Amino acid sequence: MSVKIRNIDLGDFPLLLAPMEDVSDPPFRALCKRHGADLMYTEFISSEGLIRDAAKSVQKLDIYEYERPIGIQIFGSEIESMRQTTEIVERTNPDIIDINYGCPVKKVACKGAGAGILQDIPKMVSMTQEIVKATKLPVTVKTRLGWDENTKYVVEVAERLQDVGIEAISIHGRTRKQMYKGDADWTLIAAVKNNPRMRIPVFGNGDISSPEMAVEYKNTYGVDGIMIGRASIGHPWVFNEIKHFMKTGTHLAPPTLKDRVAAAKEHLEMSVKWKGIGLGIVEMRRHYANYFKSIPNFKEVRSVLVTTNDLGELYSTLDSIESNYADAYAQG
């Protein structure tokens, strides 16, 4: 049976691209869409930044027709600012507005935004209600199990958020205190899904790194779909790999070195086009290690990729990888 967020049909078992700061930008999303992501979210956008018209926040509103369905994710600690932000975001015409109640980073959470709001559930519910009232678009939420080990209230929280009008929830299987350490605990995500009062789609997030794991978690925890974050960085092929495995029980051929080089070059080209040459080059640096993970004796090349500011040198270095490392990659 198809999973739907209002009238948005996501197919039988959708794979979502997680919103990741400084990662889930339009260039990266374009690659993930091509390789099978069913629903994607923007990087999170600061409500205060958007209201102040800060350039970085405004630029994150850029969405493109080929990305649909696409959700714009917002965060903030003040209800009125979040309400105003919702109205600004709605004018850019996304398919979904998503609220970030999961970011564990200190500068966000310790100001009461992101996962910080998990310390004040009544405020979380009130804020959500105001956002739902402020837009005609479907509102979804991304959150965590709780603030710490003693406050894992996600089953009750999900129900209360549903009652004030959210239309899907994505849950990362860790507390804020855990950050990204330890294993994600999906048992509470399953408890949300199995709560007989829940009517909305429940998506699980955390640690999915292979097609086998995706199938195992789908079968074990019964979620409506899976949100993938870190496993997609430098590997946008992960979505189609999982889909193929779910359908056939066999593995898609892994991307060749030529595929990896082509993806990195296209990613760099789109990054420069969208952000400008300086920032485009710098912000691509986080991706190279993942595109070329596990290639032996790659340190020298990686060093050039993450230090040079010369676009020509970057392209020629990327071009050299295929011929210089084909044998090492094949053996790896």
Short mmCIF file of the C-alpha atoms (twelve columns), coordinates in Angstrom:
data_MODEL
# 
_entry.id   MODEL 
# 
loop_
_atom_site.group_PDB 
_atom_site.id 
_atom_site.type_symbol 
_atom_site.label_atom_id 
_atom_site.label_alt_id 
_atom_site.label_comp_id 
_atom_site.label_asym_id 
_atom_site.label_seq_id 
_atom_site.Cartn_x 
_atom_site.Cartn_y 
_atom_site.Cartn_z 
_atom_site.pdbx_PDB_model_num 
ATOM 1   C CA . MET A 1   0.000  0.000  0.000   1 
ATOM 2   C CA . SER A 2   1.277  3.438  -0.951  1 
ATOM 3   C CA . VAL A 3   2.520  5.750  1.797   1 
ATOM 4   C CA . LYS A 4   0.989  9.210  1.527   1 
ATOM 5   C CA . ILE A 5   1.584  12.566 3.182   1 
ATOM 6   C CA . ARG A 6   -1.808 14.138 2.478   1 
ATOM 7   C CA . ASN A 7   -2.063 13.797 -1.311  1 
ATOM 8   C CA . ILE A 8   1.671  13.235 -1.917  1 
ATOM 9   C CA . ASP A 9   2.122  9.619  -2.965  1 
ATOM 10  C CA . LEU A 10  5.555  8.325  -1.928  1 
ATOM 11  C CA . GLY A 11  5.185  4.722  -3.121  1 
ATOM 12  C CA . ASP A 12  5.152  1.512  -1.088  1 
ATOM 13  C CA . PHE A 13  8.207  2.001  1.130   1 
ATOM 14  C CA . PRO A 14  9.761  5.426  0.583   1 
ATOM 15  C CA . LEU A 15  13.397 6.249  1.137   1 
ATOM 16  C CA . LEU A 16  13.914 9.796  2.390   1 
ATOM 17  C CA . LEU A 17  17.052 11.912 2.245   1 
ATOM 18  C CA . ALA A 18  17.675 13.312 5.715   1 
ATOM 19  C CA . PRO A 19  18.150 17.058 6.096   1 
ATOM 20  C CA . MET A 20  21.856 17.523 6.885   1 
ATOM 21  C CA . GLU A 21  23.407 20.912 7.508   1 
ATOM 22  C CA . ASP A 22  26.043 21.826 4.884   1 
ATOM 23  C CA . VAL A 23  25.271 18.569 3.032   1 
ATOM 24  C CA . SER A 24  21.652 18.498 1.802   1 
ATOM 25  C CA . ASP A 25  22.015 21.437 -0.560  1 
ATOM 26  C CA . PRO A 26  20.599 21.531 -4.126  1 
ATOM 27  C CA . PRO A 27  23.715 20.012 -5.795  1 
ATOM 28  C CA . PHE A 28  23.731 17.022 -3.423  1 
ATOM 29  C CA . ARG A 29  19.956 16.649 -3.605  1 
ATOM 30  C CA . ALA A 30  20.093 16.553 -7.422  1 
ATOM 31  C CA . LEU A 31  22.355 13.488 -7.264  1 
ATOM 32  C CA . CYS A 32  20.268 11.758 -4.590  1 
ATOM 33  C CA . LYS A 33  17.065 12.371 -6.555  1 
ATOM 34  C CA . ARG A 34  18.576 10.847 -9.670  1 
ATOM 35  C CA . HIS A 35  19.642 7.798  -7.695  1 
ATOM 36  C CA . GLY A 36  16.284 7.040  -6.137  1 
ATOM 37  C CA . ALA A 37  15.455 9.314  -3.175  1 
ATOM 38  C CA . ASP A 38  11.637 9.505  -2.889  1 
ATOM 39  C CA . LEU A 39  11.377 12.550 -0.632  1 
ATOM 40  C CA . MET A 40  14.082 15.049 0.229   1 
ATOM 41  C CA . TYR A 41  14.412 17.880 2.718   1 
ATOM 42  C CA . THR A 42  16.506 21.031 2.574   1 
ATOM 43  C CA . GLU A 43  19.186 21.834 5.104   1 
ATOM 44  C CA . PHE A 44  17.537 23.331 8.167   1 
ATOM 45  C CA . ILE A 45  16.766 27.035 7.958   1 
ATOM 46  C CA . SER A 46  16.981 29.336 10.966  1 
ATOM 47  C CA . SER A 47  13.723 31.152 11.677  1 
ATOM 48  C CA . GLU A 48  15.570 34.162 13.068  1 
ATOM 49  C CA . GLY A 49  17.911 34.192 10.054  1 
ATOM 50  C CA . LEU A 50  15.027 34.059 7.610   1 
ATOM 51  C CA . ILE A 51  13.110 36.843 9.343   1 
ATOM 52  C CA . ARG A 52  16.284 38.984 9.340   1 
ATOM 53  C CA . ASP A 53  16.676 38.165 5.631   1 
ATOM 54  C CA . ALA A 54  20.146 36.704 6.253   1 
ATOM 55  C CA . ALA A 55  21.606 35.701 2.879   1 
ATOM 56  C CA . LYS A 56  22.573 32.166 3.925   1 
ATOM 57  C CA . SER A 57  19.095 31.401 5.266   1 
ATOM 58  C CA . VAL A 58  17.347 32.875 2.217   1 
ATOM 59  C CA . GLN A 59  19.576 30.926 -0.183  1 
ATOM 60  C CA . LYS A 60  18.514 27.669 1.480   1 
ATOM 61  C CA . LEU A 61  14.971 28.317 0.230   1 
ATOM 62  C CA . ASP A 62  16.151 27.489 -3.309  1 
ATOM 63  C CA . ILE A 63  14.204 24.474 -4.560  1 
ATOM 64  C CA . TYR A 64  13.747 23.162 -8.090  1 
ATOM 65  C CA . GLU A 65  10.882 21.441 -9.902  1 
ATOM 66  C CA . TYR A 66  12.852 18.226 -10.526 1 
ATOM 67  C CA . GLU A 67  13.307 17.778 -6.763  1 
ATOM 68  C CA . ARG A 68  9.620  17.366 -5.993  1 
ATOM 69  C CA . PRO A 69  8.306  16.259 -3.639  1 
ATOM 70  C CA . ILE A 70  10.559 18.465 -1.507  1 
ATOM 71  C CA . GLY A 71  10.229 19.655 2.079   1 
ATOM 72  C CA . ILE A 72  11.761 22.814 3.518   1 
ATOM 73  C CA . GLN A 73  12.956 22.311 7.080   1 
ATOM 74  C CA . ILE A 74  12.864 25.112 9.653   1 
ATOM 75  C CA . PHE A 75  14.121 25.471 13.222  1 
ATOM 76  C CA . GLY A 76  13.901 28.019 15.997  1 
ATOM 77  C CA . SER A 77  13.048 28.477 19.655  1 
ATOM 78  C CA . GLU A 78  10.408 31.238 19.483  1 
ATOM 79  C CA . ILE A 79  6.850  30.335 18.537  1 
ATOM 80  C CA . GLU A 80  6.048  33.685 16.892  1 
ATOM 81  C CA . SER A 81  9.259  33.622 14.805  1 
ATOM 82  C CA . MET A 82  8.499  30.066 13.684  1 
ATOM 83  C CA . ARG A 83  4.962  31.103 12.708  1 
ATOM 84  C CA . GLN A 84  6.282  34.024 10.641  1 
ATOM 85  C CA . THR A 85  8.913  31.778 9.084   1 
ATOM 86  C CA . THR A 86  6.222  29.303 8.051   1 
ATOM 87  C CA . GLU A 87  4.447  32.073 6.128   1 
ATOM 88  C CA . ILE A 88  7.702  33.101 4.388   1 
ATOM 89  C CA . VAL A 89  8.514  29.483 3.498   1 
ATOM 90  C CA . GLU A 90  5.030  28.796 2.151   1 
ATOM 91  C CA . ARG A 91  5.516  31.543 -0.451  1 
ATOM 92  C CA . THR A 92  8.397  29.582 -2.017  1 
ATOM 93  C CA . ASN A 93  5.933  26.754 -2.703  1 
ATOM 94  C CA . PRO A 94  7.532  23.598 -1.275  1 
ATOM 95  C CA . ASP A 95  5.430  20.433 -1.002  1 
ATOM 96  C CA . ILE A 96  5.965  20.096 2.760   1 
ATOM 97  C CA . ILE A 97  7.133  22.172 5.712   1 
ATOM 98  C CA . ASP A 98  9.220  20.153 8.182   1 
ATOM 99  C CA . ILE A 99  10.060 21.194 11.736  1 
ATOM 100 C CA . ASN A 100 13.475 20.314 13.108  1 
ATOM 101 C CA . TYR A 101 13.089 19.040 16.674  1 
ATOM 102 C CA . GLY A 102 16.133 16.788 16.418  1 
ATOM 103 C CA . CYS A 103 19.352 18.756 15.837  1 
ATOM 104 C CA . PRO A 104 21.619 17.938 18.802  1 
ATOM 105 C CA . VAL A 105 24.331 20.524 18.094  1 
ATOM 106 C CA . LYS A 106 25.073 22.679 21.128  1 
ATOM 107 C CA . LYS A 107 24.601 26.093 19.496  1 
ATOM 108 C CA . VAL A 108 21.107 25.013 18.390  1 
ATOM 109 C CA . ALA A 109 19.878 22.720 21.187  1 
ATOM 110 C CA . CYS A 110 21.149 24.849 24.064  1 
ATOM 111 C CA . LYS A 111 19.099 27.786 22.796  1 
ATOM 112 C CA . GLY A 112 15.949 25.673 23.012  1 
ATOM 113 C CA . ALA A 113 15.719 24.942 19.284  1 
ATOM 114 C CA . GLY A 114 16.208 21.624 17.474  1 
ATOM 115 C CA . ALA A 115 16.439 18.822 20.036  1 
ATOM 116 C CA . GLY A 116 16.542 21.473 22.780  1 
ATOM 117 C CA . ILE A 117 12.764 21.722 22.714  1 
ATOM 118 C CA . LEU A 118 12.568 18.105 23.915  1 
ATOM 119 C CA . GLN A 119 13.090 19.611 27.387  1 
ATOM 120 C CA . ASP A 120 9.791  21.486 27.041  1 
ATOM 121 C CA . ILE A 121 7.176  19.210 25.470  1 
ATOM 122 C CA . PRO A 122 4.198  21.571 26.060  1 
ATOM 123 C CA . LYS A 123 6.057  24.298 24.127  1 
ATOM 124 C CA . MET A 124 6.911  21.788 21.393  1 
ATOM 125 C CA . VAL A 125 3.217  20.932 21.021  1 
ATOM 126 C CA . SER A 126 2.140  24.617 21.076  1 
ATOM 127 C CA . MET A 127 4.765  25.591 18.501  1 
ATOM 128 C CA . THR A 128 3.727  22.746 16.220  1 
ATOM 129 C CA . GLN A 129 0.073  23.721 16.500  1 
ATOM 130 C CA . GLU A 130 0.828  27.341 15.528  1 
ATOM 131 C CA . ILE A 131 2.894  26.237 12.531  1 
ATOM 132 C CA . VAL A 132 0.124  23.898 11.339  1 
ATOM 133 C CA . LYS A 133 -2.401 26.746 11.663  1 
ATOM 134 C CA . ALA A 134 -0.135 29.136 9.732   1 
ATOM 135 C CA . THR A 135 0.053  27.095 6.515   1 
ATOM 136 C CA . LYS A 136 -2.094 25.201 4.034   1 
ATOM 137 C CA . LEU A 137 0.825  22.848 3.348   1 
ATOM 138 C CA . PRO A 138 1.331  19.507 5.110   1 
ATOM 139 C CA . VAL A 139 3.581  19.856 8.182   1 
ATOM 140 C CA . THR A 140 5.962  17.057 9.203   1 
ATOM 141 C CA . VAL A 141 8.373  16.719 12.112  1 
ATOM 142 C CA . LYS A 142 11.841 15.260 12.582  1 
ATOM 143 C CA . THR A 143 12.780 14.500 16.157  1 
ATOM 144 C CA . ARG A 144 14.675 12.181 18.514  1 
ATOM 145 C CA . LEU A 145 13.671 9.706  21.225  1 
ATOM 146 C CA . GLY A 146 14.037 12.326 23.944  1 
ATOM 147 C CA . TRP A 147 16.546 14.655 25.587  1 
ATOM 148 C CA . ASP A 148 18.339 11.922 27.551  1 
ATOM 149 C CA . GLU A 149 17.948 8.351  28.793  1 
ATOM 150 C CA . ASN A 150 15.348 9.411  31.396  1 
ATOM 151 C CA . THR A 151 13.110 11.414 29.053  1 
ATOM 152 C CA . LYS A 152 12.345 9.117  26.122  1 
ATOM 153 C CA . TYR A 153 8.766  10.296 25.712  1 
ATOM 154 C CA . VAL A 154 8.613  9.937  21.941  1 
ATOM 155 C CA . VAL A 155 5.532  7.648  21.885  1 
ATOM 156 C CA . GLU A 156 3.444  10.217 23.757  1 
ATOM 157 C CA . VAL A 157 5.067  13.151 21.928  1 
ATOM 158 C CA . ALA A 158 4.326  11.694 18.488  1 
ATOM 159 C CA . GLU A 159 0.690  11.179 19.425  1 
ATOM 160 C CA . ARG A 160 0.340  14.731 20.717  1 
ATOM 161 C CA . LEU A 161 1.979  16.187 17.598  1 
ATOM 162 C CA . GLN A 162 -0.358 14.137 15.426  1 
ATOM 163 C CA . ASP A 163 -3.299 15.486 17.434  1 
ATOM 164 C CA . VAL A 164 -2.332 19.087 16.602  1 
ATOM 165 C CA . GLY A 165 -2.089 18.305 12.905  1 
ATOM 166 C CA . ILE A 166 1.291  16.999 11.707  1 
ATOM 167 C CA . GLU A 167 0.998  14.585 8.787   1 
ATOM 168 C CA . ALA A 168 4.176  12.475 9.172   1 
ATOM 169 C CA . ILE A 169 7.003  12.051 11.659  1 
ATOM 170 C CA . SER A 170 10.638 10.987 11.209  1 
ATOM 171 C CA . ILE A 171 12.382 9.719  14.328  1 
ATOM 172 C CA . HIS A 172 16.117 9.417  14.843  1 
ATOM 173 C CA . GLY A 173 16.725 6.513  17.213  1 
ATOM 174 C CA . ARG A 174 18.970 8.368  19.657  1 
ATOM 175 C CA . THR A 175 18.522 10.910 22.440  1 
ATOM 176 C CA . ARG A 176 19.972 14.398 22.211  1 
ATOM 177 C CA . LYS A 177 22.545 13.467 24.840  1 
ATOM 178 C CA . GLN A 178 23.828 10.605 22.668  1 
ATOM 179 C CA . MET A 179 24.461 12.963 19.729  1 
ATOM 180 C CA . TYR A 180 25.553 10.418 17.082  1 
ATOM 181 C CA . LYS A 181 27.295 7.991  19.461  1 
ATOM 182 C CA . GLY A 182 26.302 4.416  20.243  1 
ATOM 183 C CA . ASP A 183 23.752 2.464  18.247  1 
ATOM 184 C CA . ALA A 184 20.418 3.926  17.257  1 
ATOM 185 C CA . ASP A 185 17.563 2.266  19.172  1 
ATOM 186 C CA . TRP A 186 14.703 1.515  16.801  1 
ATOM 187 C CA . THR A 187 12.510 -0.248 19.368  1 
ATOM 188 C CA . LEU A 188 10.905 3.046  20.419  1 
ATOM 189 C CA . ILE A 189 10.421 4.033  16.775  1 
ATOM 190 C CA . ALA A 190 8.532  0.749  16.387  1 
ATOM 191 C CA . ALA A 191 6.515  1.574  19.525  1 
ATOM 192 C CA . VAL A 192 5.405  4.836  17.884  1 
ATOM 193 C CA . LYS A 193 4.454  3.008  14.694  1 
ATOM 194 C CA . ASN A 194 2.588  0.281  16.617  1 
ATOM 195 C CA . ASN A 195 0.659  2.732  18.791  1 
ATOM 196 C CA . PRO A 196 -2.945 2.009  17.706  1 
ATOM 197 C CA . ARG A 197 -3.746 5.745  17.876  1 
ATOM 198 C CA . MET A 198 -1.169 6.672  15.230  1 
ATOM 199 C CA . ARG A 199 -2.600 7.281  11.755  1 
ATOM 200 C CA . ILE A 200 0.251  9.178  10.106  1 
ATOM 201 C CA . PRO A 201 3.376  7.729  8.419   1 
ATOM 202 C CA . VAL A 202 6.279  6.995  10.775  1 
ATOM 203 C CA . PHE A 203 9.772  7.037  9.259   1 
ATOM 204 C CA . GLY A 204 12.818 5.594  11.001  1 
ATOM 205 C CA . ASN A 205 16.270 7.163  10.920  1 
ATOM 206 C CA . GLY A 206 19.652 6.180  12.283  1 
ATOM 207 C CA . ASP A 207 22.535 3.900  11.246  1 
ATOM 208 C CA . ILE A 208 21.083 2.432  8.043   1 
ATOM 209 C CA . SER A 209 24.214 1.789  6.011   1 
ATOM 210 C CA . SER A 210 23.436 -1.152 3.694   1 
ATOM 211 C CA . PRO A 211 20.588 -2.689 1.701   1 
ATOM 212 C CA . GLU A 212 20.544 -5.712 4.037   1 
ATOM 213 C CA . MET A 213 20.142 -3.466 7.060   1 
ATOM 214 C CA . ALA A 214 17.314 -1.537 5.409   1 
ATOM 215 C CA . VAL A 215 15.390 -4.771 4.714   1 
ATOM 216 C CA . GLU A 216 16.054 -6.113 8.207   1 
ATOM 217 C CA . TYR A 217 14.863 -2.886 9.878   1 
ATOM 218 C CA . LYS A 218 11.818 -2.637 7.608   1 
ATOM 219 C CA . ASN A 219 10.787 -6.178 8.572   1 
ATOM 220 C CA . THR A 220 11.715 -5.935 12.255  1 
ATOM 221 C CA . TYR A 221 10.333 -2.504 13.125  1 
ATOM 222 C CA . GLY A 222 7.458  -2.099 10.651  1 
ATOM 223 C CA . VAL A 223 8.121  1.556  9.834   1 
ATOM 224 C CA . ASP A 224 6.509  3.175  6.788   1 
ATOM 225 C CA . GLY A 225 9.830  4.173  5.274   1 
ATOM 226 C CA . ILE A 226 13.442 4.924  6.091   1 
ATOM 227 C CA . MET A 227 15.275 8.233  6.241   1 
ATOM 228 C CA . ILE A 228 18.925 8.003  5.206   1 
ATOM 229 C CA . GLY A 229 21.555 10.531 6.208   1 
ATOM 230 C CA . ARG A 230 25.235 9.806  6.604   1 
ATOM 231 C CA . ALA A 231 25.231 6.691  4.371   1 
ATOM 232 C CA . SER A 232 24.330 8.880  1.389   1 
ATOM 233 C CA . ILE A 233 27.280 11.279 1.738   1 
ATOM 234 C CA . GLY A 234 29.616 10.523 -1.160  1 
ATOM 235 C CA . HIS A 235 27.311 7.637  -2.047  1 
ATOM 236 C CA . PRO A 236 24.047 8.919  -3.559  1 
ATOM 237 C CA . TRP A 237 23.619 5.468  -5.148  1 
ATOM 238 C CA . VAL A 238 22.477 4.086  -1.776  1 
ATOM 239 C CA . PHE A 239 18.774 4.734  -2.484  1 
ATOM 240 C CA . ASN A 240 18.614 2.668  -5.680  1 
ATOM 241 C CA . GLU A 241 20.855 0.002  -4.125  1 
ATOM 242 C CA . ILE A 242 18.351 -0.458 -1.288  1 
ATOM 243 C CA . LYS A 243 15.361 -0.435 -3.657  1 
ATOM 244 C CA . HIS A 244 16.944 -3.019 -5.933  1 
ATOM 245 C CA . PHE A 245 17.785 -5.291 -3.001  1 
ATOM 246 C CA . MET A 246 14.268 -4.989 -1.566  1 
ATOM 247 C CA . LYS A 247 12.782 -5.917 -4.922  1 
ATOM 248 C CA . THR A 248 15.121 -8.707 -6.009  1 
ATOM 249 C CA . GLY A 249 17.190 -9.831 -3.018  1 
ATOM 250 C CA . THR A 250 20.295 -9.223 -5.138  1 
ATOM 251 C CA . HIS A 251 22.808 -6.395 -5.158  1 
ATOM 252 C CA . LEU A 252 23.105 -3.745 -7.843  1 
ATOM 253 C CA . ALA A 253 26.589 -3.585 -9.303  1 
ATOM 254 C CA . PRO A 254 28.503 -1.065 -7.185  1 
ATOM 255 C CA . PRO A 255 29.456 2.253  -8.774  1 
ATOM 256 C CA . THR A 256 32.654 2.000  -10.791 1 
ATOM 257 C CA . LEU A 257 35.556 4.340  -10.215 1 
ATOM 258 C CA . LYS A 258 34.449 6.119  -13.403 1 
ATOM 259 C CA . ASP A 259 30.971 6.581  -11.862 1 
ATOM 260 C CA . ARG A 260 32.482 7.994  -8.668  1 
ATOM 261 C CA . VAL A 261 34.712 10.441 -10.517 1 
ATOM 262 C CA . ALA A 262 31.805 11.557 -12.731 1 
ATOM 263 C CA . ALA A 263 29.550 12.100 -9.696  1 
ATOM 264 C CA . ALA A 264 32.231 14.078 -7.822  1 
ATOM 265 C CA . LYS A 265 32.885 16.267 -10.891 1 
ATOM 266 C CA . GLU A 266 29.191 16.926 -11.439 1 
ATOM 267 C CA . HIS A 267 28.716 17.658 -7.734  1 
ATOM 268 C CA . LEU A 268 31.619 20.134 -7.835  1 
ATOM 269 C CA . GLU A 269 30.276 21.796 -10.980 1 
ATOM 270 C CA . MET A 270 26.791 22.244 -9.481  1 
ATOM 271 C CA . SER A 271 28.283 23.421 -6.171  1 
ATOM 272 C CA . VAL A 272 30.306 26.153 -7.870  1 
ATOM 273 C CA . LYS A 273 27.328 27.181 -9.991  1 
ATOM 274 C CA . TRP A 274 25.024 27.447 -6.973  1 
ATOM 275 C CA . LYS A 275 27.380 28.899 -4.337  1 
ATOM 276 C CA . GLY A 276 29.983 30.717 -6.383  1 
ATOM 277 C CA . ILE A 277 33.516 29.556 -7.013  1 
ATOM 278 C CA . GLY A 278 35.072 30.225 -3.581  1 
ATOM 279 C CA . LEU A 279 32.399 28.712 -1.357  1 
ATOM 280 C CA . GLY A 280 31.546 26.054 -3.948  1 
ATOM 281 C CA . ILE A 281 35.109 24.703 -3.836  1 
ATOM 282 C CA . VAL A 282 35.431 24.877 -0.046  1 
ATOM 283 C CA . GLU A 283 32.086 23.244 0.739   1 
ATOM 284 C CA . MET A 284 32.788 20.326 -1.621  1 
ATOM 285 C CA . ARG A 285 35.798 19.324 0.467   1 
ATOM 286 C CA . ARG A 286 33.719 17.390 2.992   1 
ATOM 287 C CA . HIS A 287 32.512 15.053 0.212   1 
ATOM 288 C CA . TYR A 288 35.721 13.829 -1.461  1 
ATOM 289 C CA . ALA A 289 36.773 11.383 1.253   1 
ATOM 290 C CA . ASN A 290 33.387 9.668  0.957   1 
ATOM 291 C CA . TYR A 291 33.332 9.563  -2.841  1 
ATOM 292 C CA . PHE A 292 36.715 7.837  -2.843  1 
ATOM 293 C CA . LYS A 293 36.509 5.898  0.414   1 
ATOM 294 C CA . SER A 294 38.641 2.761  0.751   1 
ATOM 295 C CA . ILE A 295 40.954 3.475  -2.203  1 
ATOM 296 C CA . PRO A 296 44.470 2.500  -1.035  1 
ATOM 297 C CA . ASN A 297 47.272 5.091  -1.026  1 
ATOM 298 C CA . PHE A 298 44.908 7.921  -1.790  1 
ATOM 299 C CA . LYS A 299 46.192 10.377 0.818   1 
ATOM 300 C CA . GLU A 300 48.226 12.520 -1.567  1 
ATOM 301 C CA . VAL A 301 45.342 12.998 -4.010  1 
ATOM 302 C CA . ARG A 302 42.885 13.717 -1.218  1 
ATOM 303 C CA . SER A 303 45.287 16.312 0.132   1 
ATOM 304 C CA . VAL A 304 45.176 18.182 -3.203  1 
ATOM 305 C CA . LEU A 305 41.371 17.925 -3.391  1 
ATOM 306 C CA . VAL A 306 40.876 19.432 0.053   1 
ATOM 307 C CA . THR A 307 43.498 22.192 -0.130  1 
ATOM 308 C CA . THR A 308 43.602 23.682 -3.626  1 
ATOM 309 C CA . ASN A 309 41.423 26.664 -4.506  1 
ATOM 310 C CA . ASP A 310 42.121 26.268 -8.220  1 
ATOM 311 C CA . LEU A 311 39.115 24.871 -10.094 1 
ATOM 312 C CA . GLY A 312 41.247 23.701 -13.028 1 
ATOM 313 C CA . GLU A 313 43.542 21.770 -10.698 1 
ATOM 314 C CA . LEU A 314 40.548 20.157 -9.019  1 
ATOM 315 C CA . TYR A 315 39.140 18.924 -12.331 1 
ATOM 316 C CA . SER A 316 42.514 17.635 -13.550 1 
ATOM 317 C CA . THR A 317 43.107 15.874 -10.202 1 
ATOM 318 C CA . LEU A 318 39.677 14.241 -10.406 1 
ATOM 319 C CA . ASP A 319 40.381 13.222 -14.027 1 
ATOM 320 C CA . SER A 320 43.669 11.586 -12.975 1 
ATOM 321 C CA . ILE A 321 41.982 9.330  -10.394 1 
ATOM 322 C CA . GLU A 322 40.416 6.955  -12.882 1 
ATOM 323 C CA . SER A 323 43.626 6.117  -14.728 1 
ATOM 324 C CA . ASN A 324 45.901 6.138  -11.672 1 
ATOM 325 C CA . TYR A 325 43.725 4.127  -9.313  1 
ATOM 326 C CA . ALA A 326 41.706 1.783  -11.535 1 
ATOM 327 C CA . ASP A 327 43.687 -1.321 -10.523 1 
ATOM 328 C CA . ALA A 328 43.733 -0.471 -6.805  1 
ATOM 329 C CA . TYR A 329 39.977 0.192  -6.882  1 
ATOM 330 C CA . ALA A 330 39.255 -3.080 -8.702  1 
ATOM 331 C CA . GLN A 331 41.256 -5.053 -6.108  1 
ATOM 332 C CA . GLY A 332 39.646 -3.163 -3.216  1 
# 
